């Protein structure tokens, strides 16, 4: 069975330097989490729902020109019925 294309949303955001807790969200529930240090600058913040032959996973990324892209991946896959879902990630500063 072929997979559909990922569904993604992205935005440009300026972040102050410091440590953040980065957490993925799906329908209000919190999933994958990591602490990450980010240098000050403008980042592209992207969240995707990625299909894997009938089940779905979530991938979040933060990219800044000249730096490696950081990823937060929910390694759990789930079988959701067709519909509209709310997903994304949050950055909680430690300062």
N, C-alpha and C positions, 0 to 999 in steps of 0.2 A: 504494500500500500504506500503510495507516495505521500509525502508530507506537504502541508501547506506552508506558505511563507510565514516567517515570524511577524508578530504584531508588535510594533515598537512606538515609543514616544521619546522625544528628547527635548532638552532645553539647554540654553547657555546660561551659566551661573557663575558669579564671582564668589570665591571662597577665601576667607582669611586663613592664614597659616595656623595649623594646630592639629590636634588629634580629634577625630570624629568617630562615633559609632555609626556604622552604615548598616542598615537593616532593610531587607526586602519585605514587601507587604502584598498580601493577596486577600481581597475581600475583608480587609481590616485585621487579618491575622498576621503576626510577624513570623518570618521564617529565617532564612540564612542571615547571619550577623557577623560582622568583623569590625575591629578597631583599625583605623587607618590614619596615618599622618599625611596631611596634604600641605604642600607649599602654597603660598598665596598666589592667586591668579584666576583667570577665567577658564572654566572647564565646560566640556560638553557632557551632560549627564543623561544617560540613555538607559531605558528599561524596556525589556522585550519579553514577550511570551513566545516560547519556541516550541513548535510541534515536533513530536517524535513518534510518528506512526500511531496516531490515535490517543496519545497521552501528551501532556504538556509540562514544560519546565520553565523556569524564569531565569533571565540573565540581566544583570545590571552592570553598567560600566561608567567610569569617569575618565575622560581623556583631556589632556592639555598638550598643546603644541610643544614639541621638544622633550616630552616625558613619556615613559611607557604607559599604556592604558592599564588602569586598575579594573579588576573584575570582581563581582560578587555573584556567585552561582548557587542557586538552589539545586542541589543534586537529587532531590526527590522529584519524581514525575507523577502527575495525577491525571486521571481520566475525568474531565469535566464535560457535562452536557453542553450542547450549543447554547449560546446566550451571550449576555453582556456582563463582563466582570470588571471590577476595579483592581488595578495592580500598580505597583510602583516601588519606590524605595525612599528611605528617609536618611538624612544626615543629622546626627545629634552632636553638636560641638561639646567638647569637654572643658570649655573655657567660658 
